[in-house]
Amino acid sequence: MEAQTIIILGGAGDLAKRLLIPGLGEYSVLCDRQVRIIGVGRDEVDYPAFVAESLREAGVEDRLSTAADFVTADVTDVDDLRRVIDAADDGAVLYFALPPAVSVQAIELLDDVDLPADLTFAMEKPYGETAGEADDLDTRLLTVTDEGHIFRVDHFLCEAAVTTLTGLVRGNAPLRASWSSECVEAIDIVFDEELALEGRAEFYDSTGALRDMIQSHLLQVLAHILCVDGRAEPAGVLAATTVVEGSARRARYTAGGGLPSYVDEDGVDASRGTETLAQLDLEVDLPRWRGTRMRLRSGKAIGSPEQAVTVHYRAAEDLAPARLVLPFADEMRLELNVPDPGDRRYKERITLHSGTVPSRLSPYGRVARALLTDDHSVEVPAGTPQRAWEILRPVLDAFETNEIPLEEYPAGSSGPEGWR
């Protein structure tokens, strides 16, 4: 049954306004479908106006605001939660845009609430803050629903780099045949940002780049792209994945490029030693990927930031290796060696650059489509958030004990010298 109603717990929050509501709006316009949005929060909100403003700021046609409604409620109070659920139709989506601890409290209370049929639980990242917390969240969810009605959201799985690579490998025999360690020497997944904290100091200073990006998103991207040929599953990929010893690095930005030093930002506690840039290498102990180096990196306040999945093919003869570059945008580049027709001993490096099929849906528009059509192909598989925490546990421990030193880089630079 396709959902008609989506209830957003945390419906007046930043994620709902900037990402989820515009994504729902895009989907509604593309599929000519009316979606009823019910926001939930502690403070009363003029929700039709809130939704209209969200869509206007995102440049999305407004087909949602007139049907939008808001329930003023504390989701950690069972009576309030009953009022929220009473607004849900059969087949609705209950979207948890809440901190993990609050989500757990709300789910515990739902055990005492009559739920509508076919209610989908959409769980936004982060999925717990440790492997144990992720396990606990799963356990509690399974007391009120079944696995088929849980949708773990990661919009990075709907980013152009992932969807394009999936289509390229599945739809082109040469790429499919070369999608293994026999031909692929290394894969880099990089998501650097020019932006700094942008008012998120309270969240970011307690999280850092490793948790915020690598655990939450980039490990999922890696797991999914390694099995796009259908010969493995993301859970199996992560089960075989470990951090290469000595490869993890961390740093934080100092003043530069018109930005203050991270430690001087409002809301930052310098004693925490929070990293704003993290990088590590991984190895995947599966026959098809043994021997291919995987590198994940993400940072803030980076000049000319790279945001791409880059596939480095093994070199032929003594030439530079071919590279396939898929930015987190609708484009792609293929770098090749081409001979001089007049002298085949001379090879020239060329780059083939192309836009890809432009999407009418943003990543959150694709998330909305998946939720409202019961398409689980772009969700985070069960058990993989836990495994992602387990993979990174030795690195997190080394950060906390300062076994891995906290380096520095000027804001606006490419990061510390010698990285990458």
LOTIRO-406331 format. One record per residue (C-alpha): residue in three letters; x, y, z. Coordinates in steps of 0.02 Angstrom, whole numbers, padded with zeros to 5 digits, always signed. Example, Ala and Ser with C-alpha at 12.3 -4.5 7.8 and 13.67 -1.06 7.14 Angstrom:
// LOTIRO-406331
ALA+00615-00225+00390
SER+00684-00053+00357
// end
This chain:
// LOTIRO-406331
MET+00000+00000+00000
GLU+00070+00170-00048
ALA+00078+00295+00094
GLN-00027+00453+00081
THR+00022+00533+00246
ILE+00193+00567+00319
ILE+00208+00617+00502
ILE+00373+00703+00539
LEU+00430+00695+00721
GLY+00540+00849+00730
GLY+00437+00922+00589
ALA+00490+01102+00620
GLY+00674+01061+00631
ASP+00816+01106+00514
LEU+00821+00939+00424
ALA+00635+00943+00389
LYS+00639+01122+00324
ARG+00797+01114+00218
LEU+00790+00938+00150
LEU+00641+00826+00185
ILE+00497+00944+00147
PRO+00576+01005-00017
GLY+00607+00822-00063
LEU+00424+00781-00031
GLY+00376+00932-00135
GLU+00483+00876-00281
TYR+00407+00703-00276
SER+00230+00772-00266
VAL+00258+00880-00420
LEU+00348+00746-00521
CYS+00216+00613-00488
ASP+00068+00732-00481
ARG+00022+00666-00311
GLN-00043+00754-00156
VAL+00050+00709+00002
ARG-00015+00754+00174
ILE+00122+00814+00292
ILE+00092+00817+00479
GLY+00230+00900+00578
VAL+00256+00864+00762
GLY+00350+00969+00890
ARG+00342+01042+01064
ASP+00309+01221+01010
GLU+00158+01274+00910
VAL+00196+01315+00727
ASP+00094+01387+00583
TYR+00136+01233+00481
PRO+00056+01279+00314
ALA+00162+01438+00318
PHE+00315+01339+00373
VAL+00295+01214+00231
ALA+00262+01352+00104
GLU+00420+01443+00158
SER+00522+01283+00149
LEU+00465+01249-00029
ARG+00487+01430-00084
GLU+00666+01438-00018
ALA+00705+01275-00109
GLY+00626+01335-00271
VAL+00498+01194-00272
GLU+00319+01216-00330
ASP+00200+01214-00181
ARG+00071+01075-00187
LEU+00089+01029-00004
SER+00060+01177+00112
THR-00130+01183+00102
ALA-00142+01003+00165
ALA-00006+01022+00297
ASP-00051+01010+00481
PHE+00043+01018+00645
VAL+00023+00928+00811
THR+00098+01013+00963
ALA+00161+00867+01065
ASP+00302+00798+01171
VAL+00345+00631+01092
THR+00416+00569+01257
ASP+00241+00583+01334
VAL+00129+00434+01296
ASP-00034+00533+01293
ASP+00041+00659+01173
LEU+00107+00518+01066
ARG-00067+00441+01056
ARG-00133+00605+00988
VAL+00003+00603+00856
ILE-00033+00424+00802
ASP-00220+00458+00798
ALA-00185+00577+00653
ALA-00107+00437+00549
ASP-00197+00343+00411
ASP-00167+00162+00367
GLY-00007+00152+00265
ALA+00066+00312+00338
VAL+00251+00348+00363
LEU+00312+00397+00536
TYR+00475+00491+00507
PHE+00596+00508+00654
ALA+00694+00670+00624
LEU+00750+00667+00806
PRO+00909+00637+00907
PRO+00936+00449+00934
ALA+00902+00456+01121
VAL+00734+00542+01095
SER+00687+00418+00958
VAL+00719+00274+01079
GLN+00607+00354+01211
ALA+00467+00378+01086
ILE+00479+00201+01019
GLU+00470+00130+01196
LEU+00306+00221+01222
LEU+00233+00159+01058
ASP+00220-00014+01135
ASP+00069+00056+01231
VAL-00010+00142+01080
ASP-00127+00065+00951
LEU-00039+00085+00784
PRO-00123+00097+00613
ALA-00100-00043+00487
ASP+00056-00041+00378
LEU+00138+00102+00472
THR+00316+00128+00406
PHE+00450+00183+00529
ALA+00576+00295+00439
MET+00733+00315+00545
GLU+00847+00462+00506
LYS+01034+00459+00540
PRO+01126+00447+00655
TYR+01069+00270+00694
GLY+01128+00264+00873
GLU+01297+00330+00929
THR+01379+00160+00960
ALA+01352-00017+00898
GLY+01262-00056+01061
GLU+01144+00091+01042
ALA+01106+00040+00862
ASP+01068-00137+00923
ASP+00956-00067+01059
LEU+00862+00040+00934
ASP+00833-00112+00822
THR+00773-00216+00969
ARG+00649-00084+01024
LEU+00585-00058+00847
LEU+00553-00243+00826
THR+00441-00243+00980
VAL+00318-00127+00891
THR+00339-00175+00708
ASP+00429-00295+00592
GLU+00584-00274+00484
GLY+00480-00249+00326
HIS+00406-00090+00400
ILE+00573-00011+00452
PHE+00661+00106+00330
ARG+00833+00166+00385
VAL+00867+00328+00291
ASP+01032+00382+00216
HIS+01010+00509+00077
PHE+01189+00480+00020
LEU+01130+00315-00055
CYS+01022+00423-00170
GLU+01165+00540-00221
ALA+01208+00550-00405
ALA+01381+00471-00383
VAL+01303+00312-00311
THR+01156+00299-00430
THR+01264+00338-00583
LEU+01398+00211-00537
THR+01264+00081-00506
GLY+01189+00111-00678
LEU+01359+00116-00766
VAL+01417-00051-00695
ARG+01252-00141-00716
GLY+01216-00071-00889
ASN+01387-00083-00973
ALA+01472-00251-00994
PRO+01652-00184-01000
LEU+01632-00093-00835
ARG+01541-00240-00757
ALA+01680-00359-00811
SER+01814-00245-00737
TRP+01725-00214-00572
SER+01845-00309-00458
SER+02018-00299-00382
GLU+02091-00377-00539
CYS+02064-00212-00630
VAL+02030-00085-00491
GLU+02182-00032-00390
ALA+02097+00092-00274
ILE+01933+00181-00239
ASP+01924+00352-00155
ILE+01762+00417-00080
VAL+01788+00599-00032
PHE+01663+00724+00033
ASP+01751+00884+00082
GLU+01656+01045+00112
GLU+01702+01228+00096
LEU+01575+01267+00232
ALA+01624+01272+00414
LEU+01501+01249+00558
GLU+01357+01354+00490
GLY+01274+01366+00661
ARG+01291+01180+00700
ALA+01428+01194+00831
GLU+01330+01109+00970
PHE+01299+00955+00863
TYR+01463+00950+00770
ASP+01578+00976+00919
SER+01506+00821+01002
THR+01517+00721+00841
GLY+01664+00763+00726
ALA+01700+00716+00546
LEU+01727+00530+00577
ARG+01556+00503+00655
ASP+01460+00636+00558
MET+01514+00583+00384
ILE+01620+00426+00376
GLN+01516+00318+00494
SER+01347+00388+00445
HIS+01369+00401+00257
LEU+01532+00355+00171
LEU+01544+00177+00238
GLN+01367+00147+00172
VAL+01416+00219+00003
LEU+01567+00104-00003
ALA+01466-00050+00044
HIS+01335-00015-00089
ILE+01451+00026-00234
LEU+01558-00129-00207
CYS+01408-00240-00237
VAL+01322-00148-00380
ASP+01360-00296-00493
GLY+01244-00403-00386
ARG+01380-00523-00328
ALA+01376-00469-00145
GLU+01266-00381-00019
PRO+01310-00223+00079
ALA+01304-00316+00244
GLY+01427-00445+00177
VAL+01544-00309+00115
LEU+01549-00221+00284
ALA+01570-00386+00376
ALA+01732-00410+00278
THR+01793-00230+00299
THR+01929-00172+00419
VAL+02034-00014+00439
VAL+02212-00026+00373
GLU+02326-00011+00524
GLY+02411+00159+00535
SER+02306+00239+00397
ALA+02185+00342+00503
ARG+02221+00528+00519
ARG+02129+00676+00594
ALA+02147+00864+00594
ARG+02052+01024+00633
TYR+02056+01192+00547
THR+02141+01349+00608
ALA+02102+01527+00553
GLY+02110+01560+00367
GLY+02008+01606+00215
GLY+01904+01729+00314
LEU+01855+01597+00442
PRO+01904+01596+00626
SER+01995+01449+00701
TYR+01880+01304+00744
VAL+01920+01320+00928
ASP+01863+01503+00924
GLU+01692+01463+00849
ASP+01543+01496+00963
GLY+01488+01336+01049
VAL+01652+01242+01029
ASP+01740+01164+01178
ALA+01923+01156+01125
SER+01963+01026+01259
ARG+01859+00896+01167
GLY+01987+00888+01027
THR+01851+00867+00895
GLU+01918+00835+00720
THR+01851+00931+00571
LEU+01941+00820+00444
ALA+01962+00632+00448
GLN+02038+00508+00327
LEU+02069+00321+00331
ASP+02103+00172+00218
LEU+02005+00011+00220
GLU+02029-00165+00154
VAL+01888-00281+00106
ASP+01930-00464+00131
LEU+01820-00534-00008
PRO+01887-00627-00160
ARG+01827-00494-00281
TRP+01901-00348-00182
ARG+02053-00416-00093
GLY+02201-00304-00138
THR+02103-00147-00182
ARG+02137+00001-00069
MET+01980+00095-00013
ARG+02001+00272+00054
LEU+01868+00376+00142
ARG+01891+00559+00182
SER+01782+00703+00239
GLY+01819+00875+00308
LYS+01755+01052+00333
ALA+01827+01222+00285
ILE+01921+01146+00137
GLY+01969+01256-00010
SER+01913+01195-00183
PRO+01833+01043-00100
GLU+01820+00876-00188
GLN+01657+00780-00176
ALA+01670+00624-00281
VAL+01689+00437-00296
THR+01850+00404-00393
VAL+01894+00233-00464
HIS+02080+00209-00499
TYR+02109+00068-00623
ARG+02270-00031-00624
ALA+02404+00041-00737
ALA+02440-00033-00908
GLU+02627-00044-00942
ASP+02714+00109-00869
LEU+02571+00229-00904
ALA+02465+00329-00784
PRO+02314+00227-00731
ALA+02142+00262-00803
ARG+02023+00348-00683
LEU+01834+00359-00675
VAL+01777+00511-00574
LEU+01596+00524-00519
PRO+01561+00685-00423
PHE+01415+00695-00303
ALA+01327+00789-00443
ASP+01256+00748-00615
GLU+01420+00728-00710
MET+01563+00607-00740
ARG+01743+00607-00803
LEU+01847+00467-00878
GLU+02036+00492-00890
LEU+02122+00384-01021
ASN+02288+00361-01113
VAL+02274+00387-01302
PRO+02417+00356-01428
ASP+02480+00485-01550
PRO+02425+00420-01723
GLY+02593+00474-01794
ASP+02698+00394-01658
ARG+02618+00257-01556
ARG+02760+00262-01431
TYR+02691+00428-01373
LYS+02536+00425-01265
GLU+02432+00577-01223
ARG+02319+00593-01072
ILE+02140+00642-01116
THR+01987+00671-01009
LEU+01813+00628-01070
HIS+01688+00736-00977
SER+01500+00724-00984
GLY+01347+00772-00890
THR+01240+00624-00841
VAL+01053+00606-00859
PRO+00989+00755-00758
SER+00878+00705-00613
ARG+00716+00793-00574
LEU+00731+00734-00395
SER+00860+00785-00266
PRO+00929+00648-00151
TYR+00791+00684-00025
GLY+00666+00683-00168
ARG+00724+00506-00205
VAL+00709+00463-00020
ALA+00531+00530-00022
ARG+00489+00427-00176
ALA+00557+00270-00096
LEU+00460+00299+00065
LEU+00296+00339-00022
THR+00307+00191-00142
ASP+00374+00063-00017
ASP+00538+00045-00114
HIS+00671-00023+00005
SER+00810-00032-00126
VAL+00894+00129-00064
GLU+00880+00101+00123
VAL+01018+00060+00246
PRO+01013-00129+00271
ALA+00979-00201+00443
GLY+01135-00229+00547
THR+01249-00119+00441
PRO+01245+00034+00556
GLN+01307-00079+00696
ARG+01446-00148+00587
ALA+01498+00028+00534
TRP+01520+00074+00717
GLU+01620-00086+00747
ILE+01736-00050+00600
LEU+01776+00123+00667
ARG+01786+00079+00852
PRO+01977+00059+00854
VAL+01996+00228+00767
LEU+01875+00315+00885
ASP+01969+00242+01033
ALA+02135+00301+00961
PHE+02063+00475+00937
GLU+02004+00481+01118
THR+02173+00426+01187
ASN+02270+00540+01068
GLU+02360+00389+00997
ILE+02319+00471+00830
PRO+02379+00652+00842
LEU+02263+00796+00802
GLU+02345+00890+00659
GLU+02299+01063+00597
TYR+02265+01148+00430
PRO+02220+01326+00384
ALA+02037+01350+00339
GLY+02024+01368+00151
SER+02172+01252+00117
SER+02166+01073+00052
GLY+02209+01004+00223
PRO+02373+00960+00310
GLU+02526+00939+00199
GLY+02559+00761+00146
TRP+02380+00698+00155
ARG+02302+00600+00012
// end
